[in-house]
C-alpha cells in the first residue's frame, strides 16, 4: 500500500495518521479501496488524500466499515462483468 501513496498523491502524514488510528493493515485496505475507486470511470475519487483522511476520521469515531467498502467494490466488479 505504501508504494501506491505517491501514485495516488496521498501524503505520508495522511498515511501515518491512518496507521496510527486504525493500524497498518486497515490503513492498507483503505489505500487499496481508494486506488480502486480512483480508477472508477463512472465516479472517480478526485482527492485520494482527502478520502483517506475522511476514512481515518470515520475510523476514529468508530464509524468506518471496511467490509462494506470491500464488498461494495466486489459487487461493482461483479456487476461490470455481468453486463
TORPA-4810 file (N, C-alpha, C, O; in nm, 3 decimals):
<nodes>
NODE_1_0.083_-0.120_0.000_0.000_0.000_0.000_0.087_0.126_0.000_0.053_0.225_-0.065_X
NODE_2_0.197_0.122_0.072_0.284_0.240_0.079_0.336_0.279_-0.059_0.360_0.397_-0.085_X
NODE_3_0.354_0.181_-0.148_0.401_0.211_-0.283_0.297_0.286_-0.365_0.331_0.356_-0.460_X
NODE_4_0.170_0.274_-0.328_0.063_0.343_-0.400_0.049_0.489_-0.358_-0.011_0.569_-0.430_X
NODE_5_0.103_0.525_-0.243_0.085_0.661_-0.191_0.127_0.768_-0.291_0.048_0.859_-0.318_X
NODE_6_0.248_0.762_-0.348_0.284_0.867_-0.443_0.201_0.863_-0.571_0.172_0.967_-0.630_X
NODE_7_0.163_0.744_-0.614_0.080_0.730_-0.734_-0.054_0.798_-0.714_-0.105_0.865_-0.804_X
NODE_8_-0.112_0.779_-0.594_-0.243_0.838_-0.563_-0.231_0.981_-0.510_-0.332_1.048_-0.487_X
NODE_9_-0.108_1.026_-0.492_-0.082_1.160_-0.438_-0.138_1.175_-0.296_-0.197_1.277_-0.260_X
NODE_10_-0.118_1.069_-0.216_-0.154_1.071_-0.074_-0.025_1.100_0.002_0.073_1.028_-0.014_X
NODE_11_-0.025_1.205_0.084_0.098_1.238_0.155_0.120_1.143_0.272_0.028_1.081_0.324_X
NODE_12_0.246_1.135_0.312_0.284_1.040_0.417_0.218_1.072_0.550_0.194_0.982_0.630_X
NODE_13_0.190_1.198_0.575_0.125_1.235_0.701_-0.014_1.173_0.709_-0.054_1.122_0.815_X
NODE_14_-0.088_1.176_0.599_-0.221_1.114_0.597_-0.209_0.964_0.620_-0.290_0.904_0.691_X
NODE_15_-0.107_0.902_0.560_-0.083_0.759_0.578_-0.049_0.726_0.723_-0.105_0.634_0.782_X
NODE_16_0.044_0.804_0.782_0.083_0.779_0.921_-0.035_0.799_1.015_-0.052_0.722_1.109_X
NODE_17_-0.115_0.902_0.990_-0.234_0.924_1.073_-0.328_0.805_1.065_-0.380_0.758_1.166_X
NODE_18_-0.350_0.755_0.943_-0.438_0.640_0.923_-0.382_0.518_0.997_-0.457_0.445_1.063_X
NODE_19_-0.252_0.495_0.985_-0.189_0.381_1.054_-0.202_0.395_1.205_-0.226_0.296_1.274_X
NODE_20_-0.187_0.516_1.255_-0.198_0.539_1.399_-0.337_0.516_1.453_-0.354_0.469_1.565_X
NODE_21_-0.437_0.548_1.373_-0.576_0.534_1.418_-0.627_0.391_1.400_-0.690_0.335_1.490_X
NODE_22_-0.600_0.332_1.283_-0.663_0.202_1.254_-0.567_0.086_1.236_-0.610_-0.027_1.215_X
NODE_23_-0.436_0.113_1.244_-0.337_0.007_1.224_-0.298_-0.002_1.077_-0.371_0.043_0.989_X
NODE_24_-0.181_-0.062_1.054_-0.127_-0.068_0.917_-0.213_-0.149_0.822_-0.231_-0.111_0.706_X
NODE_25_-0.268_-0.262_0.869_-0.345_-0.347_0.779_-0.473_-0.279_0.733_-0.504_-0.281_0.614_X
NODE_26_-0.545_-0.220_0.825_-0.668_-0.150_0.787_-0.637_-0.028_0.701_-0.710_0.001_0.606_X
NODE_27_-0.530_0.043_0.733_-0.490_0.158_0.651_-0.455_0.112_0.510_-0.487_0.180_0.412_X
NODE_28_-0.387_-0.002_0.499_-0.352_-0.056_0.367_-0.478_-0.092_0.288_-0.485_-0.067_0.168_X
NODE_29_-0.575_-0.151_0.355_-0.702_-0.183_0.288_-0.768_-0.055_0.240_-0.823_-0.051_0.130_X
NODE_30_-0.765_0.049_0.322_-0.822_0.179_0.281_-0.754_0.229_0.154_-0.822_0.274_0.062_X
NODE_31_-0.622_0.221_0.148_-0.549_0.269_0.030_-0.586_0.185_-0.092_-0.601_0.239_-0.202_X
NODE_32_-0.601_0.056_-0.074_-0.640_-0.029_-0.187_-0.782_0.003_-0.235_-0.808_0.006_-0.355_X
NODE_33_-0.872_0.028_-0.141_-1.008_0.069_-0.176_-1.004_0.202_-0.252_-1.071_0.218_-0.355_X
NODE_34_-0.926_0.295_-0.201_-0.914_0.426_-0.266_-0.857_0.410_-0.407_-0.905_0.475_-0.501_X
NODE_35_-0.757_0.324_-0.424_-0.699_0.301_-0.555_-0.805_0.251_-0.653_-0.813_0.299_-0.766_X
NODE_36_-0.885_0.156_-0.609_-0.989_0.102_-0.697_-1.095_0.207_-0.729_-1.140_0.218_-0.843_X
NODE_37_-1.134_0.284_-0.628_-1.234_0.388_-0.651_-1.180_0.500_-0.739_-1.256_0.561_-0.815_X
NODE_38_-1.052_0.528_-0.730_-0.992_0.632_-0.814_-0.991_0.591_-0.961_-0.988_0.676_-1.050_X
NODE_39_-0.994_0.461_-0.986_-0.993_0.410_-1.123_-1.133_0.391_-1.180_-1.147_0.351_-1.296_X
NODE_40_-1.236_0.418_-1.102_-1.374_0.401_-1.148_-1.408_0.513_-1.247_-1.416_0.629_-1.208_X
NODE_41_-1.428_0.479_-1.373_-1.454_0.583_-1.472_-1.588_0.654_-1.452_-1.605_0.768_-1.496_X
NODE_42_-1.682_0.588_-1.386_-1.814_0.648_-1.364_-1.814_0.754_-1.255_-1.887_0.853_-1.264_X
NODE_43_-1.732_0.733_-1.151_-1.731_0.825_-1.038_-1.596_0.819_-0.967_-1.589_0.772_-0.853_X
NODE_44_-1.488_0.865_-1.031_-1.356_0.853_-0.969_-1.338_0.949_-0.851_-1.393_1.059_-0.849_X
NODE_45_-1.260_0.904_-0.754_-1.224_0.990_-0.641_-1.130_1.098_-0.695_-1.032_1.067_-0.764_X
NODE_46_-1.158_1.220_-0.665_-1.076_1.331_-0.716_-0.965_1.370_-0.619_-0.865_1.429_-0.660_X
NODE_47_-0.982_1.338_-0.489_-0.883_1.375_-0.389_-0.857_1.254_-0.298_-0.914_1.245_-0.189_X
NODE_48_-0.772_1.160_-0.342_-0.746_1.040_-0.263_-0.695_1.068_-0.122_-0.732_0.997_-0.028_X
NODE_49_-0.611_1.170_-0.106_-0.560_1.203_0.028_-0.672_1.248_0.120_-0.676_1.209_0.237_X
NODE_50_-0.761_1.330_0.069_-0.876_1.374_0.146_-0.968_1.258_0.180_-1.027_1.253_0.288_X
NODE_51_-0.980_1.165_0.086_-1.065_1.048_0.108_-1.007_0.962_0.221_-1.081_0.914_0.307_X
NODE_52_-0.873_0.944_0.221_-0.809_0.868_0.329_-0.827_0.939_0.462_-0.854_0.875_0.563_X
NODE_53_-0.814_1.069_0.463_-0.834_1.145_0.588_-0.978_1.129_0.638_-1.002_1.117_0.758_X
NODE_54_-1.074_1.130_0.546_-1.215_1.111_0.585_-1.237_0.971_0.640_-1.310_0.953_0.737_X
NODE_55_-1.174_0.871_0.579_-1.185_0.734_0.629_-1.122_0.724_0.768_-1.175_0.657_0.856_X
NODE_56_-1.008_0.791_0.788_-0.941_0.792_0.918_-1.030_0.856_1.023_-1.040_0.807_1.136_X
NODE_57_-1.094_0.965_0.987_-1.185_1.033_1.080_-1.302_0.942_1.118_-1.341_0.936_1.234_X
NODE_58_-1.357_0.872_1.018_-1.466_0.778_1.048_-1.418_0.663_1.136_-1.490_0.619_1.225_X
NODE_59_-1.296_0.615_1.111_-1.241_0.506_1.193_-1.224_0.552_1.337_-1.255_0.479_1.430_X
NODE_60_-1.175_0.673_1.354_-1.154_0.728_1.489_-1.285_0.738_1.564_-1.289_0.720_1.686_X
NODE_61_-1.394_0.768_1.491_-1.526_0.781_1.552_-1.597_0.646_1.563_-1.709_0.639_1.613_X
NODE_62_-1.532_0.539_1.516_-1.593_0.406_1.520_-1.699_0.386_1.413_-1.786_0.300_1.427_X
NODE_63_-1.693_0.467_1.307_-1.796_0.464_1.204_-1.748_0.407_1.070_-1.824_0.405_0.974_X
NODE_64_-1.624_0.362_1.063_-1.572_0.310_0.936_-1.602_0.162_0.927_-1.572_0.086_1.020_X
NODE_65_-1.661_0.120_0.817_-1.690_-0.021_0.793_-1.618_-0.064_0.666_-1.672_-0.053_0.556_X
NODE_66_-1.496_-0.112_0.683_-1.416_-0.152_0.567_-1.476_-0.271_0.493_-1.459_-0.283_0.372_X
NODE_67_-1.546_-0.358_0.566_-1.608_-0.472_0.499_-1.705_-0.425_0.392_-1.706_-0.477_0.281_X
NODE_68_-1.787_-0.326_0.425_-1.882_-0.274_0.326_-1.809_-0.214_0.206_-1.854_-0.230_0.093_X
NODE_69_-1.698_-0.147_0.231_-1.621_-0.088_0.121_-1.567_-0.196_0.028_-1.578_-0.185_-0.094_X
NODE_70_-1.510_-0.300_0.086_-1.453_-0.409_0.006_-1.562_-0.484_-0.068_-1.550_-0.510_-0.188_X
NODE_71_-1.669_-0.520_0.003_-1.777_-0.593_-0.062_-1.847_-0.508_-0.168_-1.893_-0.561_-0.269_X
NODE_72_-1.854_-0.378_-0.146_-1.910_-0.288_-0.247_-1.827_-0.289_-0.375_-1.882_-0.288_-0.485_X
NODE_73_-1.695_-0.290_-0.360_-1.608_-0.297_-0.477_-1.625_-0.430_-0.550_-1.628_-0.434_-0.673_X
NODE_74_-1.635_-0.538_-0.473_-1.654_-0.670_-0.535_-1.786_-0.675_-0.611_-1.793_-0.729_-0.721_X
NODE_75_-1.890_-0.619_-0.550_-2.021_-0.617_-0.615_-2.017_-0.534_-0.743_-2.072_-0.575_-0.845_X
NODE_76_-1.952_-0.418_-0.736_-1.939_-0.333_-0.854_-1.866_-0.406_-0.966_-1.906_-0.399_-1.082_X
NODE_77_-1.759_-0.476_-0.930_-1.682_-0.550_-1.029_-1.764_-0.664_-1.088_-1.760_-0.689_-1.208_X
NODE_78_-1.840_-0.731_-1.002_-1.926_-0.841_-1.046_-2.032_-0.791_-1.144_-2.057_-0.853_-1.247_X
NODE_79_-2.094_-0.678_-1.111_-2.197_-0.620_-1.197_-2.139_-0.577_-1.330_-2.204_-0.588_-1.434_X
NODE_80_-2.016_-0.527_-1.328_-1.950_-0.483_-1.451_-1.927_-0.602_-1.544_-1.942_-0.590_-1.665_X
NODE_81_-1.891_-0.716_-1.486_-1.864_-0.835_-1.567_-1.992_-0.902_-1.614_-1.993_-0.968_-1.718_X
NODE_82_-2.101_-0.885_-1.538_-2.229_-0.943_-1.577_-2.297_-0.864_-1.688_-2.383_-0.917_-1.760_X
NODE_83_-2.260_-0.738_-1.702_-2.327_-0.651_-1.802_-2.282_-0.681_-1.943_-2.330_-0.617_-2.037_X
</nodes>
